[in-house]
């Protein structure tokens, strides 16, 4: 019986390493004004990363041709509608005594026909290379024997303990072997500029602008199970923007305390002791990876997790995006009152569209092709802008020499305005591609909230 998924710990597993460094320049302009500009960097090595050892051996050679090259040639002929020509790998690997190729002009033509029918080759929605390889291993004319752990296990019929027909387990020994290793890597680079003002006519304020990029090979914690790399034979296929990569961030705050601190008489107690403090933040927010965070959006590959044959999708997951075939022209804003978007209001849409011409934008992406593409992280586009304003008002009141109060009112998302959040960037879902489905500031604690507090001192 197949043991299902298994996990092992890499005997060379080691703690991750992070080296941080920065270079800043500070300038005091006046006693009240200062500015700072700088660079911050981080290099990360030995990050936790699981690899499924039961992946398709894409470089396996038969007939003088690697499997990945044979697949790429066949796929492109299928996609273009051209005649299917013989590929040495398939002709050799399936040239046994069985009947798999019977009725076809070649074994390559048999693979093309059968795997399109099984939806393991799909030029619109993406390819399941692992499923294709399983089918080939199960073919009666397969000549290469068992090539991965989930391939069927057999024995010589008639020998002691061997089942009739010689099949021990159709599911092989295990369906996956996740090697928990420390081979991930990443980096962070940012430039920032800040401007600060201290007690200038009762105003203390600061602003900060950051331009940054976080890159790496997955960014998962060690509690994550059954999550593998995009292509186990080259970690660079997995290298791309991280979950918290926010290219542009800006925030500003101010605290204004008008008038003197003394509170003499009724008028002094009412007019003095006030403090007003707004906070403004602006960022780009996308729907990358598993959540609605980071500053980029991910154009999906139909939820595929085996375009490079990296795993059985029933055992785990990975990050695959669609492949961007040219320069992105979809902009970074939204289209209000979109005819395209209005069609989805009944399904939860807002009547707004991410793109002015969604079909044109979608045509600029395609599924990953094994043997052609060298990355699974190609299709990140700018996220939508999110602006938020928080505000607080504080009134200090001296009632007596030893008795005073502070009344504080804090409002988060004080404007309670709409900031579009975009979902539905999936190349196999044309009906919902780019449709705005929600408000980035309308989930849980992001609604406008007002908190009132009273502090009494005696």
N, C-alpha and C positions, 0 to 999 in steps of 0.2 A: 504494500500500500504506500502511495506517495505520502511523504512527511509534510507536505505543504511548504510554507516559507520557513527558511532557517536564517539565523543571524550568527555571525562570528565576530570576535574582536580581533582586530589586526594586532599581531604580536609586537609590531613596531609602533603602536599607538603612543602618542606623546601629547602633552598639554600644548595648547596653542600659544603662539608668541605674537605680541603686538608691540611695535616700535612707533612711538609718537614723536613728532618734532614740529617746531613752529619758528617763524621768523616774523617779528612785528616791528613797526616803526610808530613811535608815539610823538606827538607834538602838542605842547601847551601853547595855544594861540593867545589867549588872554587869561587872567586869573579865573574867569568863569567858563571859558571854552577850551576844550581839548579834542583832539582827533587821534584815531589810531587806524592803521591799515596793516594787514598782515596775511600770512599764509600759514595754514595748518595742514599737516600731513600725517598719514598713518599707514603703516605697512603691516599686514596680517599674514601669518604663516601657520601651518599645522592646524588649520581649522577642521573641526569635525565634519566628516563627509562620508556617507555610506555609498558603497558601490555594489551593484548586483553582479555577482560573478557568473550568474547564469544568463548572461547577455549573448546576443548573436555574434559569432566570430566573423565579423564583416570582412576581414582581410583574408579569410580562408581561401586558398587557391585550388582550383581544379581546372584541368585543361589549359593551364597557363594563364588563367584569368581570375582575379579576385571577385568574390561574391558581390561586393559593393559596386564594382565597375559593371558587372553584368546586370545588376538591378537598375543602375542609373541608365544604361543604354536601353533596356527594355521599357522602363518607366517613360522615358522621353518619347519613345515610339508610340506607346499607348496614348500619351497626352496629346500628341500631334496627329494621331490618326494614321500614322505611317504603317507600312507593313512590318510585321514582327520578324526580325532577322535572328538567325541562330547566334546564341552567346555560348562560347566554349564552356563556361562554368556549368550552366544548366545542362548542356548536352552530355557532359562528363558525369556530373553528380547524379543525374536522373537516367543514365544510360544503362541501367541494370536490366535484369530479366523480367521485371514486372510490366504492368500494363498502363502505367501513368501516362506515357506519351502516346499510347495507341489512339489512332483517329485524328492526330494532329500532324501538321507538316514538320514539326520539330518539338523537342522537349521545351524549348523556350516559349513556343506558341502555346503549349499546354499550360505552362506556369502562368502566362499572361491571361489566358482565358479563365483558368480556375481561380486565380487570386483576385481578379476583378469581380468575379461572381461572389466570392467569399468576402468581398469588401476589405480585404487586406491591402489592396491597391486601389486608391481612390484619389483621383486627380483634383477633386474639389474639397473633400473633407479631410484629407490626410491619410497617411499610410500606417499600417500596423505590420512592421517588418518582423516583429517577433512572431506574430501569428502566421505570417507567410513562411518563416523558417520552420515553425512547428509542422506545418502542412507538408513541407518538403521532407522533413525527417520521417514523417509517418508514411510517405509514399512507398509503394511496394517495389519501386525500381531505384530507390535511393542507394547510392554506392559508398557513401562516406562514413557510414556507421553512426554511433551516438556522438553528437558534437556538443551537447550541453546537458546539464543535470536533469532538466525536465523532459528530455527525450524519452520515449518508451524504453523500458528495460526488457530484454528478452533472454531466453536460454535455448538450449538445444532440445527440441521436442523429443520426448522418449527417454530422456535421462532422468535419474532419480530426483524427485522433487520438482521437476519442471512441469508447469501446467500444460494442458493440451493446447496445441497451437503455438507454444513457445513464448507467449506474452506474459511477462511477470507483472508489469505495471504500465498501463497506458499513460500515466502521469509522471513516469520517471521516478527518480529518487526524491527530489524536492522540486517545488515550483519556483523557488528563488533562493539565492544565498547572498544575503546582504552582509558585506564585509564592512564593519564599522571602523573606519580608518581616520587618519588625521592628515589628509592630503589636500584639503581645501586651502585656498589663498584668496586674498583680497587687498584692497587699498582704498584710502579716502584722501581726497585733495580738496582744499577749499581756499578761496580768497575772501576776505571780509574787510569792510570799512565801517567804522563806527564814529559817531560824533556825539559828544556829551556836553551838557551845559549844567552848571552847578549854581543854584541860588542866584539867578540873574533876574532881579526885580521880582523875587518870590517864586520863580519858576526853576525847577530842576527837571531836566529832560535828557533823553538819550535815544539814539536810533542806530540800527545795525542792518547792514545789507550783506548777505552771504551768497556767494556763487560757488557751488560745490558739486562733486561727483563721488558716489560710492560704488565701487565695482568689486566683483568677487565671483565665487563659484557656488553660491546657493544660500548662504546665511541662514542656517538652521541650527537649533540648539541640540544638545546631546540627548534630550528627551524625545526627539523626533525619531520615529521608527518607520522603516520601509519606505524611505525616500532616497532615491538614487540620483546619480549624475546623468546628464543628458547623453554622454557618450563615454563609456568607461575606458576606452583606449586613448583618449586625449581629453584631459581636463579643460583645455581651452575652449572646447565646444560649449562648456557650461558657463564660461566667463561672461558676465554681463552686469547690468545695473542691479544693485541690491534693493531690498525692500524699502529701506529708508533713504534711498537716493532722491534728494530734493534739490534740483539744480538751482532754484532761485528762492530765497527766503528774505523777507523784510519785516522788521518790527520796530515800533517806536512807542515810547511812553513819555508822559509828562506828569509832573506833580506841581500844581499851582496853589500856593498858600497866600492869598492876598491879605494886605493889611498887617498891622503890628500884632504881636502875640499877646500884648496886655489886654485885659478885659476889665475895664472900669465902667461902672454904671450899667444901666439897662441897655443903652445903645451899644456900648462896647461889647457886652456879652452877646448881643444878637448879631452884630456886624463882623466881629473878629472870630478867629479860630476855625475858619473854613479851610477845607482842602479838597481840590478837585483833581482826579487822576484818570485820564484816558489811556488805554493801551490799544494800539492798532497793529494787527498782524496781516501779512499778505504772503501767500505761498501758492504753488501749483500742487494740485492733488490729483492722483490718478487711481486706477483700479488694478495696479500691478500685483502680480503674484496672488497671494491668498486673501488679501484685504485691501481696503480702500485707503491706502496710505502711500507715502512716497510721492514724488513729483512727476511721475511718468505713467503713461497708460500702455498696456500690453495688448497688442492685437493677437488674439489667440489662434491656435492651430486646431481648433475643433476639439479641444480637450485631449489631444493625443499625448501618449507617453511612450510610444515605441516607434517613432519615426526613424530612429537610428538602431532599432532592435535592442534597446537598452534594458528592457524588462517586459515581463508579462503584466499588462495593465491591471489584471485582477489581483496582483500581489503588492503593488506599490504605486508610487507617483513620482513625477519629476516636473521640471519646468521646461516647457517647449513653447516657443512662440511661432507665429507665421514668419515667412521670409519676405522682407521688403525688397521688391524687385527694381525700384528706382527711387528717385528723390521724393520725399514726402511732401505733399501739396495740400494737406487738409487743414492747415492753420492751427490755431490754438484757442479759438473762441467757440461760440455756439451760434446757432441760427434759430431765432425765435419765430414762432408761428409757422413752423415748417410744415409743408403739406405731407412730407414723408413722415415726420415725427407725429403729426396729428393722427395718423392711421393707427398708432399704437396706444392712444389714450385709454382705450377700453382694456388694454392689457397692462396698464400701469405706467404708460409713458406720460410725459408732461407736455407734449406738443412742441417740444424743442428738439433740435437735431444737432449732433456734434459737428456735422459736416454739411456744407451747402450742396455737395453732390456725393452722397455716400457710395453710390455704385462705382463712381470713378475712383474714389479712395480705396474701396475694397479691391478693385481690380489691380491695385498696385502691390498686392500681397498674394502669396501662394503657399501651399504646404511645403514642409521640409522634404528634400529629396536626398536619400542616402546615396553617397558616391558623388554628389554634386556640391552639397552645402558643407561647410566646415564650421558652422555655428548653429546653435539652437536658440540664440538670443538676439534676433535681428530686428524685431519689429516694435521697438519702444518709441512712442510718440509723445509730444508734450501733453501734460495733464492740464486740467482746467483750473483757472485761478479761483482762489478762495480768499475773501477778505472778511475779517472779523474785527469788531470793536467792542471792547469791554470798558466799563466806566465805574468809578467809585466816587462817592462824596462822603466826606467825614466832617463832623462838626464837634469841636472840643468846647466844652462849656465849664467855666469855673464858677461853681455855685457858692463856695466859701473857701476859706484858706486851706482846709483839709478835706474838702469835698468837691469832686469834679466828675464829669461824665464825658464819654465819647459816643456819639451816635454815628454809625457807619452804614452806608447803603452801597451794595456792590451789585452791579448788573453785568452778567456775561451775555455776549451776543446781544448787546443792547439794541441794535437796529433790527434784529430778528429778520434779516433779509434773506433772499434766496441766493444760494451759490450752487450752481449746477454740479452734480456728480454724474459722471458718464460711465455707463456700463454697456455691454452688448457689442464689444469690438471682437467679433468672432467671425472668421471667414466662411464658416459653414452655416451661418444664420443671417442670410441677407435681409430677411424681413425686419430684424431688430438691430441691424448694424448701425451703431452710432446713436441710437435713440437715448435721450436723456431720461433717466428713470427716477431721479431723486434729488434731494437737497443735501449737500455736504454738511450743512449746518442745521439739519433737522433730524438728528438721531440722538436719542438719549439726552445726555447732558449738554448737547449743542443747541437745544432750544434756548430762547431767552429765559434767563432765570434771575430773579432778584432776591437778594438776601439782606436782611436788616438785622443789625446787631447793636446792642447797647452795653457799654462798659462803664461801670460805676467804681470810683476810687474813693476811699475814705481812710 
